[in-house]
Amino acid sequence: MKVLVTGANGFLGYYLCRQLHAAGHTVLATGKGGNRHGDIAYAYASLDFTDPFAVHDVFEAFAPEAVIHAGAMSKPDECEKNQWQAYLVNVEGTLHLLANAEECEAYFLFVSTDFVFDGETGMYTEEATVNPVNYYGKTKAEAEEAVQEYAHAWGIVRTVLVYGLPQGGRSNLLSVVKEKLEKGETYQVVSDQWRTPTFVEDLAAGIVQLVQQRSKGIYHLSGPDGYSPYEMAKELAALLKLDAALIQPCLSAVIPGAARRPMRTGLSIEKAKAAIGYAPLSFAEGLRRLYGQ
């Protein structure tokens, strides 16, 4: 299958492209600027998907059978401060891709987020009512609505707090905590938010399977366990035998930031388990996989 991936230079995009290629698909990785994947066995094209003319040219040349839209402006504080840009990237960019995918009759899979929910209850199912509390979540919810109006087969994957081995110089919560503790530095980590952290390779594998089956509908792909970011950091310190006393719990209210965060956004993954046999690693297993313990 010919698969076009947006956001290929991002954290998830890196793993998606490699897993798609390993599964025998013809991959066109796209991202803003140059290729950050290094020496790769699949094609790469620079693409600003907010430019409708650029999108048209790439689709016309490649004619994808499936599109995985993993590209986004995804930092909540940046979205809150630059709302016009966030709307342009997350909503209008999605519309450009949908319009061109429709001409190819391609399967379209959109990568979304737990931040479409308000965080009042947690363990949200796919049928739960979206009610975002920040602008990032609002743009993703609006893009989801557009995807659901797509004329051909479509899928939406919501995920939460993705972790794994950083690629392309990009960091995540665990890599930052590890770096701080190895330097003997204290680090404040939020203790009053709750998530179901997702191992990036599990997420990529689930998406690849959905694309291969052209599965229609909304699917939640996350880890099976609920943790606060503080608890995640403590588990990492224990595994690597680093000084956990350097990790300082703090409340969300004291962390500077423009965007409000939903407090409790775990995702139910029962639908994905039944539909595609989704079987993600526990958080403890994911840590051991990452750090060879």
ZIURHU-V961196 format. One record per pair of residues at least 12 apart in sequence whose ideal C-beta (glycine too) atoms are under 10 Angstrom apart, sorted by sequence separation. I is the first residue (numbers start at 1). J is the second residue. D is the distance in whole Angstrom. If there is no record, write none. Layout:
# ZIURHU-V961196
I;J;D
I;J;D
This chain:
# ZIURHU-V961196
5;17;6
17;29;5
34;46;7
45;57;9
46;58;9
47;59;10
73;85;7
74;86;9
98;110;9
116;128;9
117;129;8
118;130;8
119;131;9
130;142;10
144;156;6
161;173;7
163;175;8
177;189;7
207;219;9
209;221;10
3;16;9
16;29;9
17;30;10
27;40;9
29;42;6
30;43;9
31;44;8
33;46;6
45;58;6
73;86;5
97;110;9
116;129;10
117;130;6
118;131;4
119;132;10
120;133;9
143;156;9
176;189;9
206;219;8
233;246;10
234;247;6
3;17;9
17;31;10
27;41;9
28;42;7
29;43;7
30;44;7
31;45;9
32;46;7
33;47;10
72;86;9
73;87;9
94;108;9
116;130;4
117;131;6
118;132;7
119;133;7
130;144;7
144;158;9
206;220;10
207;221;7
233;247;5
5;20;7
14;29;9
27;42;4
28;43;5
29;44;5
30;45;5
31;46;7
32;47;7
33;48;9
73;88;8
74;89;9
115;130;10
116;131;8
117;132;7
118;133;5
130;145;9
206;221;4
232;247;10
233;248;10
234;249;9
13;29;7
26;42;7
27;43;7
28;44;8
29;45;8
30;46;7
31;47;7
32;48;6
45;61;8
73;89;4
74;90;8
94;110;7
116;132;5
117;133;9
140;156;10
173;189;8
205;221;9
206;222;9
231;247;10
233;249;9
3;20;5
13;30;9
14;31;10
25;42;9
26;43;8
27;44;9
28;45;6
30;47;4
31;48;9
32;49;9
45;62;8
72;89;7
73;90;6
115;132;6
116;133;10
173;190;10
204;221;9
230;247;7
3;21;9
13;31;7
29;47;9
30;48;9
31;49;10
32;50;9
71;89;8
72;90;5
112;130;9
115;133;8
119;137;10
140;158;9
203;221;5
229;247;10
230;248;9
231;249;9
1;20;9
8;27;9
18;37;8
21;40;8
22;41;10
28;47;9
30;49;8
43;62;8
71;90;9
113;132;9
115;134;7
118;137;9
202;221;7
203;222;8
230;249;5
3;23;9
5;25;10
8;28;9
9;29;8
17;37;7
21;41;6
49;69;8
73;93;9
115;135;10
116;136;9
117;137;8
202;222;9
203;223;9
229;249;9
230;250;8
8;29;3
9;30;9
10;31;7
21;42;5
50;71;10
72;93;8
115;136;6
116;137;5
202;223;7
228;249;8
229;250;10
1;23;9
3;25;5
4;26;10
5;27;7
6;28;10
7;29;9
8;30;6
9;31;4
10;32;10
14;36;8
18;40;8
20;42;8
49;71;6
71;93;7
72;94;9
90;112;10
115;137;4
116;138;8
173;195;10
198;220;10
202;224;10
1;24;8
2;25;7
3;26;7
4;27;8
5;28;7
6;29;9
7;30;8
8;31;5
9;32;7
13;36;9
14;37;6
17;40;8
18;41;9
48;71;10
49;72;10
50;73;10
71;94;9
113;136;8
114;137;9
115;138;9
116;139;10
174;197;9
198;221;7
199;222;9
229;252;10
1;25;5
2;26;5
3;27;6
4;28;5
5;29;5
6;30;5
7;31;6
8;32;10
9;33;7
13;37;9
14;38;10
17;41;10
18;42;9
30;54;10
47;71;8
69;93;8
113;137;7
115;139;10
116;140;6
117;141;9
173;197;8
196;220;9
198;222;4
199;223;6
1;26;7
2;27;8
3;28;7
4;29;8
5;30;6
6;31;7
7;32;9
9;34;8
17;42;6
30;55;9
69;94;6
112;137;9
115;140;7
116;141;4
172;197;10
197;222;7
198;223;5
1;27;9
2;28;7
3;29;9
4;30;6
5;31;9
6;32;10
9;35;8
10;36;9
14;40;10
17;43;10
71;97;9
113;139;10
114;140;10
115;141;9
116;142;10
196;222;4
197;223;5
198;224;10
8;35;8
9;36;4
17;44;9
113;140;5
116;143;10
195;222;8
196;223;5
197;224;10
8;36;8
9;37;7
30;58;7
69;97;6
112;140;5
113;141;9
116;144;7
130;158;10
172;200;9
195;223;9
196;224;7
197;225;7
8;37;7
69;98;9
111;140;9
112;141;8
196;225;6
197;226;9
28;58;8
67;97;6
110;140;9
126;156;9
128;158;10
195;225;10
196;226;5
197;227;6
28;59;10
67;98;9
112;143;7
113;144;10
195;226;7
196;227;8
197;228;10
8;40;10
30;62;9
69;101;9
111;143;10
112;144;6
126;158;8
161;193;9
194;226;6
195;227;7
197;229;8
28;61;9
67;100;8
110;143;7
161;194;10
167;200;9
194;227;7
195;228;8
8;42;9
28;62;5
67;101;5
110;144;7
124;158;8
161;195;4
163;197;6
164;198;9
166;200;10
193;227;10
194;228;6
195;229;7
197;231;10
9;44;9
28;63;10
50;85;9
66;101;9
112;147;9
160;195;5
161;196;7
162;197;8
163;198;7
164;199;6
165;200;8
193;228;6
194;229;9
197;232;6
8;44;7
26;62;9
28;64;7
64;100;9
65;101;10
79;115;10
110;146;9
124;160;10
160;196;6
161;197;4
162;198;5
163;199;6
164;200;3
165;201;9
192;228;7
193;229;6
195;231;10
228;264;10
5;42;9
8;45;9
9;46;10
27;64;10
30;67;10
59;96;10
64;101;7
67;104;8
74;111;10
76;113;10
110;147;5
159;196;9
160;197;7
161;198;6
162;199;8
163;200;7
164;201;6
191;228;5
192;229;10
193;230;9
194;231;9
195;232;8
26;64;9
50;88;5
55;93;8
59;97;8
66;104;9
72;110;10
109;147;9
110;148;9
159;197;10
160;198;6
162;200;5
164;202;9
190;228;7
191;229;7
192;230;9
197;235;10
226;264;9
3;42;9
4;43;10
5;44;10
8;47;9
26;65;9
28;67;10
31;70;10
32;71;8
50;89;6
58;97;10
65;104;7
67;106;5
68;107;9
69;108;7
70;109;9
72;111;7
74;113;8
76;115;7
108;147;6
159;198;5
164;203;9
189;228;8
190;229;5
191;230;4
226;265;10
227;266;9
7;47;10
25;65;9
30;70;10
31;71;7
49;89;8
50;90;10
52;92;9
55;95;10
56;96;8
59;99;9
60;100;8
63;103;9
64;104;6
65;105;8
66;106;6
67;107;7
68;108;8
69;109;7
70;110;9
71;111;9
72;112;9
110;150;9
116;156;10
162;202;9
163;203;10
164;204;9
189;229;5
190;230;6
191;231;8
226;266;5
4;45;9
6;47;7
25;66;8
27;68;10
30;71;8
48;89;9
50;91;10
52;93;9
55;96;5
59;100;4
63;104;6
65;106;6
66;107;4
67;108;5
68;109;5
69;110;5
70;111;5
72;113;8
74;115;9
117;158;9
159;200;9
162;203;6
189;230;4
225;266;9
226;267;10
7;49;9
50;92;6
51;93;9
54;96;9
55;97;6
58;100;8
59;101;7
62;104;9
64;106;5
65;107;7
66;108;8
67;109;7
68;110;8
69;111;6
108;150;6
116;158;7
162;204;10
188;230;9
189;231;9
191;233;9
224;266;10
4;47;9
6;49;6
49;92;9
50;93;5
52;95;9
53;96;9
55;98;10
56;99;9
57;100;10
60;103;9
63;106;8
64;107;9
66;109;7
67;110;9
68;111;7
69;112;10
107;150;10
108;151;10
115;158;9
117;160;10
159;202;10
160;203;10
189;232;8
190;233;10
191;234;10
222;265;9
223;266;9
224;267;10
49;93;4
50;94;10
52;96;5
55;99;8
56;100;6
59;103;7
60;104;9
64;108;9
106;150;10
108;152;7
109;153;9
110;154;7
111;155;10
112;156;5
113;157;10
114;158;6
159;203;5
189;233;5
222;266;7
223;267;9
48;93;8
49;94;8
50;95;10
51;96;8
52;97;10
55;100;5
59;104;6
90;135;9
94;139;9
98;143;9
107;152;7
108;153;7
109;154;7
110;155;7
111;156;8
112;157;7
113;158;6
114;159;7
115;160;8
188;233;10
189;234;9
222;267;4
224;269;7
239;284;8
20;66;9
49;95;10
50;96;7
55;101;9
90;136;8
93;139;10
94;140;9
97;143;10
105;151;8
106;152;7
107;153;5
108;154;5
109;155;4
110;156;5
111;157;5
112;158;5
113;159;7
114;160;4
157;203;8
187;233;7
220;266;10
221;267;8
222;268;9
223;269;8
238;284;10
49;96;6
52;99;8
56;103;9
59;106;8
91;138;9
92;139;10
95;142;10
99;146;10
105;152;5
106;153;9
107;154;7
108;155;7
109;156;7
110;157;7
111;158;8
112;159;8
113;160;7
114;161;8
159;206;9
220;267;4
222;269;6
236;283;10
240;287;9
20;68;8
48;96;10
49;97;6
52;100;8
87;135;8
90;138;9
91;139;5
94;142;9
95;143;8
98;146;6
102;150;7
104;152;9
105;153;9
106;154;10
107;155;7
108;156;9
109;157;7
110;158;10
111;159;7
113;161;10
159;207;9
219;267;10
220;268;6
221;269;7
235;283;7
239;287;5
6;55;9
86;135;6
90;139;4
91;140;9
94;143;4
97;146;10
98;147;7
101;150;7
102;151;6
113;162;10
157;206;7
220;269;5
224;273;9
235;284;7
238;287;9
239;288;7
47;97;10
86;136;7
89;139;8
90;140;6
91;141;10
93;143;8
94;144;9
97;147;10
101;151;9
102;152;6
157;207;6
219;269;8
220;270;9
221;271;10
222;272;9
17;68;9
49;100;9
87;138;9
88;139;9
90;141;10
91;142;5
92;143;9
94;145;10
95;146;6
98;149;8
99;150;10
101;152;8
111;162;10
220;271;7
221;272;6
232;283;7
235;286;10
236;287;6
239;290;9
240;291;6
6;58;10
16;68;6
83;135;5
86;138;9
87;139;6
90;142;8
91;143;5
94;146;6
95;147;10
98;150;6
155;207;8
177;229;9
181;233;9
219;271;6
220;272;6
231;283;9
235;287;6
239;291;6
241;293;9
17;70;10
82;135;9
83;136;10
86;139;5
90;143;6
94;147;7
98;151;9
101;154;9
157;210;7
177;230;10
180;233;9
218;271;8
219;272;5
240;293;8
4;58;7
16;70;6
80;134;6
81;135;9
86;140;10
89;143;10
91;145;9
92;146;10
98;152;10
156;210;10
157;211;10
217;271;8
224;278;10
236;290;9
239;293;5
4;59;7
13;68;8
15;70;10
79;134;7
80;135;5
83;138;9
87;142;8
91;146;7
155;210;5
174;229;10
177;232;8
178;233;9
181;236;8
221;276;9
224;279;9
225;280;9
232;287;9
236;291;8
12;68;9
14;70;10
79;135;5
80;136;7
83;139;8
87;143;10
98;154;9
155;211;8
173;229;6
177;233;5
181;237;6
191;247;10
219;275;7
222;278;10
224;280;6
225;281;10
227;283;6
13;70;5
32;89;10
76;133;10
77;134;9
78;135;10
79;136;4
176;233;9
177;234;9
186;243;10
191;248;9
192;249;8
215;272;9
219;276;8
221;278;6
223;280;5
224;281;8
225;282;6
226;283;9
4;62;6
12;70;5
13;71;7
76;134;5
77;135;10
78;136;8
79;137;9
155;213;9
157;215;10
174;232;7
178;236;6
182;240;8
184;242;9
189;247;6
191;249;4
192;250;8
193;251;9
217;275;9
220;278;9
222;280;7
223;281;7
224;282;6
225;283;5
3;62;10
4;63;9
5;64;9
11;70;9
12;71;10
76;135;8
77;136;9
79;138;9
155;214;8
162;221;10
173;232;7
174;233;8
177;236;6
178;237;9
181;240;8
184;243;7
186;245;9
187;246;6
188;247;8
189;248;7
190;249;8
191;250;7
192;251;5
193;252;6
219;278;8
221;280;8
223;282;7
224;283;8
225;284;8
2;62;7
4;64;4
8;68;9
10;70;6
12;72;10
76;136;4
79;139;7
153;213;10
154;214;9
155;215;5
156;216;10
158;218;7
159;219;10
160;220;8
162;222;9
163;223;9
173;233;7
177;237;7
182;242;7
186;246;5
187;247;6
188;248;5
189;249;7
190;250;6
191;251;7
192;252;6
215;275;6
223;283;6
225;285;10
2;63;7
3;64;6
4;65;9
5;66;9
6;67;8
7;68;9
10;71;7
75;136;8
76;137;8
79;140;9
153;214;5
154;215;10
155;216;6
156;217;7
157;218;8
158;219;8
159;220;8
160;221;9
161;222;8
162;223;9
174;235;9
175;236;10
178;239;10
181;242;4
182;243;10
185;246;7
186;247;8
187;248;7
188;249;8
189;250;7
190;251;7
191;252;9
192;253;8
215;276;7
224;285;10
225;286;9
2;64;5
3;65;7
4;66;7
5;67;8
6;68;7
7;69;7
8;70;8
9;71;9
10;72;8
12;74;10
74;136;7
152;214;9
153;215;8
154;216;6
155;217;7
156;218;5
157;219;5
158;220;5
159;221;5
160;222;5
161;223;8
174;236;6
178;240;7
180;242;9
181;243;6
184;246;7
186;248;6
188;250;4
190;252;5
193;255;10
210;272;8
213;275;8
223;285;10
1;64;9
2;65;5
3;66;5
4;67;5
5;68;5
6;69;5
7;70;4
8;71;8
11;74;9
73;136;8
153;216;5
154;217;8
155;218;8
156;219;7
157;220;8
158;221;7
159;222;5
160;223;8
173;236;9
177;240;10
181;244;8
183;246;9
187;250;10
188;251;10
190;253;10
206;269;9
209;272;9
213;276;7
223;286;7
1;65;5
2;66;7
3;67;7
4;68;7
5;69;8
6;70;6
7;71;3
10;74;8
72;136;9
152;216;9
153;217;10
154;218;10
155;219;7
156;220;10
157;221;5
158;222;8
159;223;9
178;242;7
181;245;10
190;254;9
212;276;9
1;66;6
2;67;10
3;68;6
4;69;9
5;70;6
6;71;4
7;72;6
74;139;10
157;222;10
177;242;9
181;246;5
190;255;6
210;275;8
5;71;8
6;72;9
73;139;8
74;140;9
150;216;10
161;227;9
180;246;7
181;247;7
188;254;8
189;255;9
195;261;10
206;272;6
209;275;9
210;276;6
7;74;9
72;139;8
73;140;10
180;247;8
188;255;7
195;262;9
202;269;10
209;276;5
72;140;7
148;216;10
161;229;8
193;261;6
194;262;10
195;263;10
208;276;10
209;277;8
210;278;9
148;217;9
163;232;8
177;246;9
192;261;10
193;262;8
194;263;7
195;264;8
196;265;8
197;266;10
198;267;9
206;275;10
207;276;10
209;278;8
148;218;8
177;247;7
193;263;6
194;264;4
195;265;6
196;266;4
206;276;7
72;143;8
123;194;10
147;218;9
161;232;8
190;261;8
192;263;7
193;264;7
194;265;7
195;266;6
196;267;6
198;269;9
205;276;9
206;277;10
122;194;6
124;196;10
192;264;9
193;265;8
194;266;6
195;267;9
196;268;9
206;278;5
122;195;9
123;196;8
163;236;9
190;263;10
196;269;8
205;278;8
206;279;9
69;143;8
119;193;8
122;196;9
144;218;8
205;279;10
206;280;8
119;194;8
203;278;10
205;280;9
119;195;10
202;278;8
202;279;8
203;280;8
69;147;8
202;280;4
201;280;9
202;281;6
201;281;8
114;195;7
199;280;6
114;196;8
198;280;7
199;281;5
197;280;10
198;281;10
199;282;9
202;285;10
114;198;9
196;280;9
199;283;8
202;286;8
198;283;9
201;286;9
197;283;6
199;285;8
200;286;9
6;93;8
66;153;9
67;154;10
68;155;9
69;156;10
70;157;9
196;283;9
199;286;4
202;289;10
6;94;9
198;286;9
199;287;9
201;289;8
66;155;10
68;157;9
197;286;8
201;290;9
128;218;10
197;287;10
199;289;7
200;290;10
6;97;7
126;217;7
127;218;8
199;290;8
111;203;9
126;218;4
128;220;9
4;97;9
125;218;9
126;219;7
126;220;6
16;111;9
125;220;7
4;100;9
111;207;7
124;220;7
4;101;8
123;220;10
13;111;9
109;207;6
12;111;7
109;208;10
4;104;9
10;111;10
109;210;6
2;104;9
4;106;8
109;211;6
3;106;9
107;210;9
108;211;10
123;226;8
2;106;9
3;107;9
4;108;10
5;109;10
6;110;10
7;111;8
107;211;6
122;226;7
161;265;9
1;106;10
6;111;9
107;212;10
109;214;9
160;265;6
161;266;10
1;107;9
3;109;9
107;213;9
108;214;10
109;215;9
112;218;8
114;220;8
160;266;7
107;214;5
109;216;10
158;265;10
160;267;6
106;214;10
107;215;9
110;218;10
112;220;10
114;222;7
159;267;7
107;216;9
158;267;6
109;219;9
111;221;9
159;269;10
174;286;9
178;290;10
174;287;8
178;291;8
157;272;9
175;290;9
174;290;8
174;291;9
163;283;8
137;259;9
164;286;8
134;257;10
135;258;9
136;259;6
137;260;9
163;286;7
134;258;9
135;259;7
137;261;10
163;287;9
165;289;9
134;259;4
135;260;10
136;261;10
137;262;7
164;289;9
165;290;6
133;259;8
134;260;5
164;290;7
165;291;9
133;260;5
134;261;7
163;290;8
132;260;10
133;261;8
134;262;8
137;265;10
38;167;9
133;262;5
37;167;8
38;168;9
132;262;8
133;263;9
36;167;8
37;168;8
131;262;9
36;168;4
35;168;10
36;169;8
70;203;10
36;170;9
70;204;9
68;204;10
31;168;10
70;207;8
124;262;10
68;207;6
128;267;9
68;208;9
122;262;9
124;264;9
128;268;9
119;260;9
122;263;8
123;264;8
124;265;7
126;267;9
127;268;10
68;210;9
118;260;10
119;261;7
120;262;8
121;263;10
122;264;4
123;265;9
124;266;7
125;267;8
126;268;8
68;211;6
119;262;2
120;263;8
121;264;7
122;265;6
123;266;5
124;267;6
125;268;5
126;269;10
66;210;10
67;211;9
115;259;9
118;262;6
119;263;4
120;264;7
121;265;9
122;266;4
123;267;7
124;268;6
125;269;10
126;270;9
127;271;9
12;157;10
66;211;5
117;262;6
118;263;9
119;264;5
120;265;9
121;266;9
122;267;9
123;268;5
125;270;8
126;271;6
65;211;9
66;212;9
115;261;8
116;262;9
118;264;9
119;265;5
122;268;9
123;269;10
125;271;7
126;272;9
12;159;8
15;162;10
115;262;6
117;264;9
118;265;9
119;266;10
123;270;10
66;214;8
114;262;7
117;265;5
15;164;7
18;167;10
65;214;9
116;265;9
117;266;10
12;162;6
14;164;9
15;165;9
114;264;10
115;265;7
117;267;9
11;162;7
14;165;10
114;265;4
11;163;9
12;164;9
14;166;9
15;167;8
113;265;9
114;266;8
11;164;7
14;167;4
114;267;6
11;165;10
13;167;9
14;168;7
113;267;10
11;166;7
12;167;10
13;168;9
11;167;6
14;170;9
10;167;9
11;168;8
9;167;9
10;168;8
9;168;6
11;170;5
10;170;7
11;171;9
9;170;9
11;172;7
81;257;10
82;258;10
80;257;8
81;258;5
80;258;4
81;259;8
77;256;9
79;258;9
80;259;4
77;257;5
78;258;8
79;259;7
80;260;8
76;257;7
77;258;5
78;259;9
19;201;8
23;205;9
75;257;10
76;258;8
77;259;5
18;201;9
25;208;8
76;259;4
15;199;10
16;200;9
20;204;8
75;259;9
76;260;8
77;261;10
15;200;5
19;204;5
23;208;6
76;261;7
12;198;10
14;200;8
15;201;6
18;204;8
19;205;6
22;208;9
23;209;9
25;211;8
76;262;10
15;202;10
16;203;9
17;204;9
20;207;9
25;212;8
12;200;6
15;203;8
16;204;5
19;207;8
20;208;6
23;211;9
24;212;10
11;200;6
12;201;10
15;204;4
16;205;9
19;208;5
23;212;7
14;204;9
15;205;9
19;209;10
12;203;6
13;204;9
16;207;6
20;211;8
11;203;10
12;204;6
15;207;9
16;208;7
20;212;9
15;208;10
12;207;8
16;211;9
5;207;10
3;208;9
5;211;10
3;211;7
3;212;10
1;211;8
1;212;7
1;214;9
